[in-house]
Amino acid sequence: MQDLPATEVRTTCPYCGVGCGVLARVAADGNVTVRGDTDHPANFGRLCSKGSALGETTSLEGRLLVPEIGGRETSWDEALDLVARRFSETIEKHGPDSVAFYISGQLLTEDYYVANKLMKGFIGSANIDTNSRLCMASSVAGHRRAFGEDIVPGTYEDLDQADLVVLTGSNTAWCHPILYQRLLAAREARGTKIVVIDPRRTATAEECDLHLAVDPGTDVLLFNGLLAHLDIAGVIDRNFVDSSTTGFAEALSVASAEASSPGAVAAGCGLAEADVRLLYELFAATSRTVTVYSQGVNQSAHGTDKVNAIINCHLATGRIGQPGMGPFSVTGQPNAMGGREVGGLANQLAAHMNFDRPEDVERVERFWSAPAMARQAGLKAVDMFRAAGDGRAKALWVMGTNPAVSMPDSARVRTALKSCEFVVVSDVTRTDTTRYADVLLPAAAWGEKGGTVTNSERRMSRQRPFLPVPGNARADWRIICDVAQRMGFGDAFTYDGPLEIFREHARLSAFENHGDRLFDIGALAEIADAEYEHFPPRHWPQASGEPCAERLLVDGRFPTPDGRARFVAVRQEGVALPVDAKRPIALNSGRLRDQWHTMTRTGRVPRLMANVPAPTLEIAPLDAHRRGLRDGDLAHISSRYGFARARVTVSDNQKPGTAFLPMHWSGHFAANAGAGSLATPLSDPFSGQPELKNVPVRIEREAIAWTGVLMTRRELRPTGFVHWTRHPVDGGWVYELCGTETPDQGILLSRRLLDGSPRNQFMEYTDRRGLTYRAAALDPAGALAEALLVAPPGQLPPRDWLVSLLGAREPLAAGQRMALLSGRSPVPMPSIGRVICSCFNVGEHQIAAAVTRGAASLEDIGQQLRAGTNCGSCRSEIRTLLDAHRLQAAE
């Protein structure tokens, strides 16, 4: 790898499981800029819109910088003493299972390791689970059932080498855009076919060769049908099946009985028979096939069976462990894989050992010299919060995650957090969850902490600090060790930094490991300080004395007692909760292209909020018509667990009978817009992963009587409104408001948000009917401090000019002051429109102008505006604009 300038630090992106390399530079004024690391083998210099904006997420605005007890700032000693004392007292009085940790894929491997060691080895309970339970637990369970161990066989290079890539339950173009661009490059270079299996027509489906819009929850039937077809087509690899697997006959028998023909599969999946046949024929005829799957498969009450249905097809054809082929689980978090390596899940032990093998429990116990080793699996995420709610879990520590928003049935989770006797939260910023903390501990953020992460292809990379740790924040590993020492476990937690923890993690992976477990990084057990500092990205396993293995299972041997993979006979089960007359729409949820989790990082970056500034419900035209819904209406969405509100987007991308709500909006950014409030806690019996993709809901139109918009420098959390959302802009925030009250009441509610400071010059206007209200405040220098507009629906004036004044912070001329209450600039002002390309801040009006100048293709737009030339996740929207222009020109 190339040497870097002294001011630039090589690190790893903290977003998705692609694990992109990042070069971070800190200027003399403290400004942070980032660019992609051209030497990193995950991304070769490319970054997505979120990664490109990482430098804009490092400010201290909203950061937790001082420990708090009951909302009172305090010292670390007082806070840690209280945490250790309360945990110890709870364990002494109620036993170790009365304590629980809920941790995060945002932790580094070293953080994860010490948290797992403390809970399972020294507290004596396995009640430690991670938000990765919501992400890839079904993949873990499916891998273990099929392979004997949680392993991803392939690498990203397989996407370059495949002739067919099947993307199922994966909106790769938005959720893993760098991998998607890699795949498109392979199609350009070698003609790779791309098939997308997804109920929605996503951005990924826009550029595929075949899109199968399956009915939600029917994946097992589709892949069982594929397995049966592979047998009929005569492409079963009998030598591989006979020498390297068990259980084929039973799996095939079940699949053939359930999916007797492509026609039967098509009818059961809501597909055209011709599309099913084409998929089956492509798969049968293409040796180099990779099946990429993600949350659309995992986040299901039958997710593990879906995973095994996919793996069965690859085992049957011997398409595993070889270049350009294999099942490929792509993770959603930067260190979901690292958490799996150290046993971060409640049903795992460290180093890929497991509770169902007593010898593994005893081995870890001896290695750690653990005084109170847990001997059975603990509470998984959904059950953990149930236990916190009913009093079984009396002390809970939440690290780096926001379950009050992200967990299913989130209203019950919030009730559980409120009722739990003692709640500790360590995080970098205030969230909906920190509101329930008895003790709040400020943690170091990305850019301030160091350690390792492992991406979706088993590649370990360093995250390196390039910023000082602000205030009194501390690294997670240190916070955990400080508590452990105060609980009396000091001798086992006296690490002097992440490197010492990493060495122990590597030693444990090799301890009494004679090839039984493929996870082995024993070659790194004595890694030198300098080597760890300059640690290049590398795959595991890396056993002592053995070369690094990039691709696993090459020899057809599996980490099972007999060395054989297992086919798992799976059946298409009914959905966890079927739609009915009361709740006739199946609600899906997931990510948007520019957002991350509950927006604690991305929600403060104006350009990342510009494409979709507010939560929207996508619904099919037929379903919208039946409910009297139009674009922009406010919808009330209800399930048996709760309700949410969002603006309506009528979209042909939605299959009739389905709808889509983004997962991101928390109470910090909108009122009652969280998908977790609607989601069911019903979970997969093998993985414990809840059903988040198929929730029966009722959708109704809210009769909105007034709307408003507040543009202000201040950060607020409005109360008393039927609905509000907010998004950042240069210089402040924009709050969208609305209500079912009469307009005069809406005006009164909205006026309460205004800053009444006597320092400001204030002006306002109300029409004679009491339906329209305008107000503006200028600061002492004569610059716009805030403006409020209220009007009946559809009658608000433009706000682009006012927003630009807010960001400029310049004294206004007399003509500008006179125009403030109209909301319209006194001189023509160009507007870029809604941002389409977040990487280069290109708006829809700029794209339209380029089309007028003759741009007729994605390539033309890229040459003129650069839009679509970085991560490419905006290409589908650009294509839609191009198509609309062609249609308009043809009329």
Salt bridges, closest charged atoms under 4 A:
GLU8 OE1 - ARG25 NH2 3.78
GLU8 OE2 - ARG35 NE 2.89
ASP37 OD2 - ARG10 NE 2.61
ASP39 OD2 - ARG10 NH2 3.46
GLU56 OE2 - ARG607 NH2 2.81
GLU61 OE2 - ARG604 NH1 3.44
GLU68 OE2 - ARG430 NH2 2.49
ASP77 OD1 - ARG486 NH2 2.80
GLU78 OE2 - ARG72 NH2 3.09
ASP81 OD1 - ARG486 NE 2.74
GLU89 OE2 - ARG85 NE 3.78
ASP129 OD1 - ARG133 NH2 2.85
GLU149 OE2 - HIS352 ND1 2.67
ASP150 OD1 - HIS143 ND1 2.96
ASP150 OD2 - ARG340 NE 2.68
ASP158 OD1 - ARG551 NH2 2.67
ASP160 OD2 - ARG182 NH2 2.95
ASP163 OD1 - ARG190 NH2 2.58
GLU206 OE2 - ARG201 NE 3.72
GLU207 OE1 - ARG875 NH2 2.85
GLU207 OE1 - ARG879 NH2 3.18
ASP209 OD2 - ARG187 NH1 3.92
ASP215 OD1 - LYS655 NZ 2.73
ASP219 OD1 - LYS306 NZ 3.25
ASP231 OD1 - ARG238 NH2 2.90
GLU273 OE2 - ARG277 NH2 2.97
ASP305 OD1 - ARG145 NH2 2.79
GLU341 OE1 - HIS505 NE2 3.93
ASP356 OD2 - ARG144 NH2 3.03
GLU359 OE2 - ARG357 NE 3.05
ASP360 OD2 - ARG357 NE 3.97
ASP360 OD1 - ARG363 NH1 2.71
GLU362 OE2 - ARG366 NE 2.35
GLU365 OE2 - ARG375 NH2 2.54
ASP383 OD1 - ARG386 NH1 3.09
ASP390 OD2 - ARG392 NH2 2.93
ASP409 OD2 - ARG412 NE 3.63
GLU421 OE2 - LYS394 NZ 3.89
ASP432 OD2 - ARG717 NH2 3.62
GLU448 OE2 - ARG63 NH1 2.74
GLU457 OE2 - ARG459 NE 2.82
GLU457 OE1 - HIS539 NE2 3.99
ASP476 OD2 - LYS449 NZ 3.77
ASP482 OD2 - ARG474 NH1 2.75
ASP482 OD2 - ARG478 NE 3.80
GLU504 OE2 - LYS117 NZ 2.91
GLU512 OE1 - ARG363 NE 3.05
GLU512 OE1 - ARG366 NH2 2.77
ASP529 OD1 - ARG503 NH2 2.72
GLU531 OE2 - ARG538 NH1 3.76
ASP594 OD1 - ARG593 NE 2.98
GLU618 OE1 - ARG200 NH2 3.85
ASP623 OD1 - ARG627 NH1 3.92
ASP633 OD2 - ARG701 NE 3.20
GLU700 OE2 - ARG698 NE 3.37
GLU702 OE2 - ARG645 NE 2.65
GLU715 OE2 - ARG604 NH2 2.67
GLU715 OE2 - ARG726 NH2 3.11
GLU736 OE2 - ARG799 NH1 2.48
GLU764 OE1 - ARG751 NH2 3.50
ASP767 OD2 - ARG769 NH2 3.82
ASP779 OD2 - ARG713 NH2 2.81
GLU786 OE1 - ARG714 NH2 3.07
GLU877 OE2 - ARG593 NH1 2.75
GLU877 OE1 - ARG834 NH2 3.09
ASP883 OD1 - ARG886 NH1 2.68
